[in-house]
Amino acid sequence: MKERRQYRVVFITERGLRHQQDALEAAPPILDVVILRQPDPETLRSHLAGADYLISERAGVIDARLINSAPKLKLILRLGSTTHDIDLDAAQAARVIVCYWPVSTVIYVAEHMVMQMLALSKKLHESEAIALDANPSWGESKRTDEDTFAYNWSGRKNVNGLWQRTIGILGLGEIGVELARRLKGWNCTLIYNKRRRLPQKVEVDLGLSYVEKDTLLAQSDFVANLLPYFPNTDMLLDAAKIAKMKKGAFIVSCGSGSVIDEQALAEAIKNRRLGGAALDTFEWEPIKAGNLLIDLAKDNYNVLLTPHIAAGTISAAQEQRVGDYTNIMNHINNAPLNYRVA
């Protein structure tokens, strides 16, 4: 016999239908979940009037008025690790618990972007090809010891790292926050641009400085694209925007593939205007055979292409999303709550 739905859950998100459907299908049967994409405050308040639980995916202001419009509300769950836009004092006054829930796929993407930047700065693709070639033209091989070695035997140039580099993050959501956390302490300059600027305290905690988009492009040694797809981000990084970048800079991308004009990017790399690029997402997926970036990678330009795997290789998105409801089910079952902040 199917378990009767007993608890009303309002789930707010900025993500598209595919992600929404995965979240719905992962919900335990006991939960009656309604998903709202970017609802206006009045619509949200009307849904919260009868809600037991509120899930907020990654971002969105939850103020005292919203909290007070939900007399039955027991718990606010933020999917992600930032809670600066939730009024914790109002939640405590209303006896509403607030927890966050780290998203594993978000963390994996942030790690992947660090790898992309390191791979480009170390010219990993080109350097590996040289090592695998084992060409005798590099000179006589001798057994290494304390004083015998052939450092940089192929004469590579401009192999560096991330130390003292400027990294500009375009579209600083949860992935960008996790990226900043991982780079904090690496002695990088971290700048960012997003639609809604973070509070100053959050910027200080993360070691970030806000700049306008064109300033970010001009100052960054690495431009990290994490922009989602919206009509106003379609082909945002086109030839004109790429031309604003610092000569020799790099683009790394795990945002929407359709944000980048791949032909313009390929031409900038081929002409040595940019130092290279690492992409995990593409305008057409699976990637088309005629993509100019593939030719550059095969010709040992500083290009790293991966098949949209930055978030891991989970067999079913629905399975991964089961964890979204863990704290709600723990609360229902009087089990300990994870990552509680209020």
Phi and psi in degrees as a GROMACS rama.xvg file:
@    title "Ramachandran Plot"
@    xaxis  label "Phi"
@    yaxis  label "Psi"
@TYPE xy
-69.8977  136.521  LYS-2
-68.4024  133.28  GLU-3
-72.4342  138.313  ARG-4
-72.4057  128.531  ARG-5
-123.186  -22.7043  GLN-6
-119.585  130.009  TYR-7
-89.2811  125.868  ARG-8
-122.066  124.681  VAL-9
-99.0326  125.082  VAL-10
-118.969  111.383  PHE-11
-106.494  140.844  ILE-12
-152.995  161.743  THR-13
-106.666  0.988522  GLU-14
-88.4253  162.994  ARG-15
-78.3026  -178.044  GLY-16
-62.811  -35.8547  LEU-17
-62.3451  -44.6922  ARG-18
-68.9406  -36.8003  HIS-19
-62.3055  -43.464  GLN-20
-63.896  -40.0078  GLN-21
-60.4732  -42.0242  ASP-22
-65.8615  -40.3637  ALA-23
-64.593  -44.5264  LEU-24
-68.6917  -23.4778  GLU-25
-84.1205  -11.27  ALA-26
-67.0061  135.406  ALA-27
-59.2911  147.163  PRO-28
-58.9848  -25.6368  PRO-29
-70.9916  -14.1109  ILE-30
-99.9984  134.149  LEU-31
-102.363  100.451  ASP-32
-102.884  130.441  VAL-33
-117.476  127.628  VAL-34
-103.099  130.43  ILE-35
-120.632  125.695  LEU-36
-96.8615  116.402  ARG-37
46.6786  55.2763  GLN-38
-70.9917  149.386  PRO-39
-74.0004  158.353  ASP-40
-54.6451  -39.071  PRO-41
-65.9156  -43.3167  GLU-42
-63.4277  -42.9482  THR-43
-63.8851  -43.6102  LEU-44
-62.2869  -37.1904  ARG-45
-65.409  -36.5435  SER-46
-74.4453  -31.9157  HIS-47
-73.4624  -16.9786  LEU-48
-55.2098  -34.5656  ALA-49
-113.79  16.082  GLY-50
-86.9621  142.702  ALA-51
-91.7903  -32.5685  ASP-52
-139.398  149.373  TYR-53
-125.966  123.678  LEU-54
-107.274  127.006  ILE-55
-117.39  115.818  SER-56
-88.573  105.814  GLU-57
76.6708  -39.4348  ARG-58
-162.541  166.103  ALA-59
132.733  128.234  GLY-60
-67.5986  128.357  VAL-61
-122.851  98.7619  ILE-62
-102.086  -177.527  ASP-63
-61.2271  -38.6619  ALA-64
-63.4566  -42.0821  ARG-65
-63.3038  -46.5231  LEU-66
-61.9142  -42.206  ILE-67
-73.8817  -12.3483  ASN-68
-84.4123  1.06349  SER-69
-123.324  79.3986  ALA-70
-64.8684  -22.5234  PRO-71
-94.8437  -4.48372  LYS-72
-63.1902  131.972  LEU-73
-109.456  -32.8829  LYS-74
-153.393  137.111  LEU-75
-107.175  125.932  ILE-76
-117.175  118.009  LEU-77
-95.346  116.944  ARG-78
-80.0867  109.208  LEU-79
127.238  -176.162  GLY-80
-115.115  2.94454  SER-81
-107.142  133.324  THR-82
-129.188  16.7923  THR-83
-64.9734  -22.5891  HIS-84
-97.2264  15.5343  ASP-85
-109.636  129.674  ILE-86
-77.7672  93.4639  ASP-87
-68.2922  -34.6471  LEU-88
-64.161  -43.2612  ASP-89
-65.1157  -37.972  ALA-90
-63.3414  -44.9804  ALA-91
-63.3446  -40.2402  GLN-92
-63.2647  -33.3982  ALA-93
-89.5214  2.54891  ALA-94
59.4893  41.885  ARG-95
-107.225  126.215  VAL-96
-75.0467  143.5  ILE-97
-124.968  127.23  VAL-98
-131.313  155.52  CYS-99
-112.993  167.343  TYR-100
-142.001  106.293  TRP-101
-58.062  139.816  PRO-102
-103.941  114.8  VAL-103
-59.3187  -40.75  SER-104
-65.4906  -34.2403  THR-105
-62.216  -45.1854  VAL-106
-64.5823  -41.5278  ILE-107
-60.9187  -40.1473  TYR-108
-65.8321  -41.4931  VAL-109
-60.1464  -42.6513  ALA-110
-62.6209  -40.1449  GLU-111
-62.0899  -38.0701  HIS-112
-68.1856  -34.9951  MET-113
-61.8144  -44.3286  VAL-114
-59.4785  -43.1137  MET-115
-58.6906  -45.8531  GLN-116
-65.8223  -42.5247  MET-117
-64.1317  -41.5809  LEU-118
-62.1737  -40.5822  ALA-119
-70.7963  -43.5466  LEU-120
-65.85  -30.1841  SER-121
-92.7152  1.46966  LYS-122
50.0709  50.9196  LYS-123
-60.8211  -44.1104  LEU-124
-60.516  -48.8651  HIS-125
-66.6316  -42.9549  GLU-126
-66.7782  -39.0515  SER-127
-64.2084  -41.5868  GLU-128
-59.3553  -38.1145  ALA-129
-65.7751  -45.0493  ILE-130
-64.5326  -38.8873  ALA-131
-71.7934  -24.2324  LEU-132
-70.6441  -35.4411  ASP-133
45.978  52.5253  ALA-134
-83.5709  128.059  ASN-135
-64.0503  -13.8461  PRO-136
-67.1266  -13.7489  SER-137
-75.644  -8.05387  TRP-138
117.085  176.735  GLY-139
-68.9232  134.91  GLU-140
-88.6583  134.476  SER-141
-127.687  147.53  LYS-142
-67.1819  131.925  ARG-143
-81.231  146.596  THR-144
-146.07  -159.95  ASP-145
-57.189  -37.538  GLU-146
-114.715  0.886629  ASP-147
-117.706  112.362  THR-148
-165.459  163.746  PHE-149
-122.252  76.3128  ALA-150
-63.4843  130.877  TYR-151
50.3402  54.1718  ASN-152
-64.0181  -19.0338  TRP-153
-96.3681  0.673114  SER-154
68.957  38.6648  GLY-155
-65.6047  149.243  ARG-156
-122.355  154.938  LYS-157
56.8279  44.1081  ASN-158
-98.9946  113.889  VAL-159
-129.332  -141.977  ASN-160
-158.863  -158.281  GLY-161
-99.9173  -11.3499  LEU-162
-58.5501  128.012  TRP-163
63.1155  19.8737  GLN-164
-93.586  157.742  ARG-165
-99.7657  124.654  THR-166
-115.634  121.303  ILE-167
-106.328  123.7  GLY-168
-103.932  116.413  ILE-169
-94.8666  117.321  LEU-170
86.5291  66.0908  GLY-171
-87.5257  88.1446  LEU-172
-100.603  -147.187  GLY-173
-62.324  -39.2053  GLU-174
-64.5494  -43.7161  ILE-175
-61.6516  -38.1422  GLY-176
-61.9395  -45.6817  VAL-177
-66.7824  -34.388  GLU-178
-64.5788  -45.5892  LEU-179
-60.6312  -41.1185  ALA-180
-60.6133  -39.3696  ARG-181
-74.0592  -26.3878  ARG-182
-92.6697  -13.9145  LEU-183
-64.4208  129.18  LYS-184
97.4207  -5.93059  GLY-185
-89.3771  4.01506  TRP-186
59.6798  44.2354  ASN-187
-103.204  157.915  CYS-188
-95.395  119.227  THR-189
-107.465  120.3  LEU-190
-123.289  159.24  ILE-191
-151.144  162.867  TYR-192
-142.605  135.939  ASN-193
-153.927  168.672  LYS-194
-62.1537  -42.9884  ARG-195
-117.474  111.503  ARG-196
-62.5992  144.751  ARG-197
-73.898  153.861  LEU-198
-60.5191  152.469  PRO-199
-58.5119  -38.8274  GLN-200
-61.0395  -40.4069  LYS-201
-67.1815  -41.0112  VAL-202
-58.5504  -43.9375  GLU-203
-64.7073  -44.9509  VAL-204
-60.1475  -36.2102  ASP-205
-92.2462  -8.49694  LEU-206
72.7842  34.9559  GLY-207
-110.82  152.478  LEU-208
-127.748  135.15  SER-209
-83.3124  136.977  TYR-210
-140.619  161.585  VAL-211
-69.7902  159.111  GLU-212
-58.2175  -46.5535  LYS-213
-67.0008  -33.3094  ASP-214
-65.2297  -41.8661  THR-215
-59.9573  -45.5135  LEU-216
-63.0096  -39.2545  LEU-217
-73.7708  -29.4626  ALA-218
-97.7918  -19.7064  GLN-219
-82.4899  136.132  SER-220
-78.3768  -31.4232  ASP-221
-128.948  123.8  PHE-222
-100.419  116.058  VAL-223
-100.413  106.992  ALA-224
-85.7785  116.558  ASN-225
-126.203  22.4071  LEU-226
-71.3225  135.32  LEU-227
-77.1527  172.124  PRO-228
-87.7553  123.25  TYR-229
-139.306  161.85  PHE-230
-52.5964  -34.3548  PRO-231
-83.3342  -4.4325  ASN-232
-106.794  -2.92426  THR-233
-60.8225  119.114  ASP-234
57.1822  32.3037  MET-235
-60.8655  -42.5357  LEU-236
-88.1739  77.9081  LEU-237
-98.5183  -170.606  ASP-238
-59.4569  -38.7957  ALA-239
-67.0531  -40.7961  ALA-240
-70.7763  -40.7792  LYS-241
-62.1196  -34.592  ILE-242
-65.0798  -21.2736  ALA-243
-80.2137  -12.1803  LYS-244
-73.8783  155.522  MET-245
-62.0845  138.35  LYS-246
-61.3022  131.531  LYS-247
86.1166  0.543543  GLY-248
-73.5978  171.214  ALA-249
-121.755  151.749  PHE-250
-114.105  129.476  ILE-251
-120.873  141.739  VAL-252
-144.594  126.505  SER-253
-130.074  12.0342  CYS-254
-82.313  -164.196  GLY-255
-62.1123  135.068  SER-256
-62.4597  -31.237  GLY-257
-79.5052  4.36384  SER-258
-76.9953  -26.0968  VAL-259
-106.83  132.14  ILE-260
-78.9  98.4169  ASP-261
-65.7631  -33.0513  GLU-262
-66.2617  -43.8137  GLN-263
-64.0993  -38.3722  ALA-264
-64.4344  -45.3007  LEU-265
-60.8755  -41.7559  ALA-266
-65.053  -37.9901  GLU-267
-67.3695  -33.7155  ALA-268
-74.76  -43.6193  ILE-269
-62.9624  -35.548  LYS-270
-84.9864  5.20138  ASN-271
64.6835  19.1827  ARG-272
-70.5361  -39.1219  ARG-273
-111.158  155.529  LEU-274
-81.5075  -15.5837  GLY-275
154.053  -179.549  GLY-276
-154.8  149.671  ALA-277
-130.891  120.24  ALA-278
-124.682  137.84  LEU-279
-109.886  -13.3267  ASP-280
-128.28  154.418  THR-281
-140.43  160.361  PHE-282
-61.7412  -40.2399  GLU-283
-117.514  126.463  TRP-284
-129.529  136.745  GLU-285
-55.5045  154.922  PRO-286
-57.8506  140.481  ILE-287
-80.8524  146.342  LYS-288
-60.9124  -27.0402  ALA-289
-85.3892  5.9541  GLY-290
-62.8419  124.989  ASN-291
-63.3516  -25.1706  LEU-292
-66.7062  -29.8724  LEU-293
-64.2603  -43.6774  ILE-294
-60.8079  -41.6027  ASP-295
-64.9017  -42.1501  LEU-296
-62.225  -40.6538  ALA-297
-68.763  -26.5185  LYS-298
-89.8932  13.4686  ASP-299
65.9962  28.1283  ASN-300
-71.2547  165.865  TYR-301
-80.3723  72.7948  ASN-302
-131.743  128.476  VAL-303
-122.863  119.829  LEU-304
-118.876  129.508  LEU-305
-126.045  150.583  THR-306
-86.5626  59.0208  PRO-307
51.9746  58.9073  HIS-308
-124.884  9.31868  ILE-309
-57.2553  -33.662  ALA-310
-83.796  5.45498  ALA-311
102.274  -174.257  GLY-312
-123.286  45.7204  THR-313
-61.9906  132.426  ILE-314
-67.5618  -31.7891  SER-315
-143.88  124.326  ALA-316
-58.924  -33.2949  ALA-317
-60.3662  -40.3945  GLN-318
-62.2703  -40.3926  GLU-319
-65.4147  -31.782  GLN-320
-81.7372  -7.9162  ARG-321
-56.6763  -36.3897  VAL-322
-63.3227  -20.125  GLY-323
-57.6668  -27.4677  ASP-324
-102.668  6.5671  TYR-325
-57.2474  -50.8159  THR-326
-67.4245  -33.111  ASN-327
-64.6512  -45.9764  ILE-328
-66.0499  -35.5765  MET-329
-61.9301  -41.2941  ASN-330
-64.7956  -43.8109  HIS-331
-60.7255  -37.6509  ILE-332
-94.9393  11.3727  ASN-333
57.3531  35.6389  ASN-334
-97.502  161.019  ALA-335
-59.3753  144.903  PRO-336
-96.6012  145.711  LEU-337
-100.517  145.755  ASN-338
57.3899  42.7406  TYR-339
-78.5941  136.249  ARG-340
-120.584  -11.9791  VAL-341
